[in-house]
Amino acid sequence: MESILVKTTHNLRILTLNRPDKFNSFNREMAIRFQNELDRAGNDENIRAILISGEGKAFCAGQDLSEAIDPNGPWNFSYRY
């Protein structure tokens, strides 16, 4: 399932957050995809506006904390002193 749905209508780019089961909370994959889509829209001279919406009953609950606190998650760094 795509975490960000993208649709273009005339000069409008619509980005829909698509993790309704998690209230559209951002995980790493979603954040990267979102930034890439914003960059694409910004470089497309036909796009005049961007509409950001959320699938389901919530727009966005923020960061997906289950990923942030996972000891094997994407931000698990080993520090050497």
BALUM-241271 format. One record per residue (C-alpha): x, z, y. Coordinates in steps of 0.05 Angstrom, whole numbers, plus 5000, padded with zeros to 4 digits. Layout:
XZY;...
***
This chain:
500050005000;502649825069;503750435113;502850025177;497649475181;499148925232;494048445262;494547975321;488447745359;489747295419;495047665459;493748345427;497948645371;494249185332;498349685293;494250125246;497350745214;495250695141;496151345104;489151625110;490152085050;495652445090;491952385157;496951835176;502752315181;509451965190;514651925136;521351585142;519050915115;513150905162;517351095223;522250525209;516650025198;513150255262;519450165304;520749475274;513649255290;514249515362;520749125369;517548495342;511748555390;516448695448;520348065432;514147625426;512547345495;505447185472;503747925462;501048245525;498648915496;499449355434;493649775407;495550345360;490150625315;489451035252;485850885187;480851405164;478452025200;484952225235;489451845282;496052195263;497652895240;505052825261;511052845215;509952895140;513053585129;513153505054;518652995063;522253395117;522954025074;524553675008;531653874990;532653174960;529152835019;531952305065;535252815112;539053195059;546253205085;552153555054;556553895106;563854075093;567154625133;
***
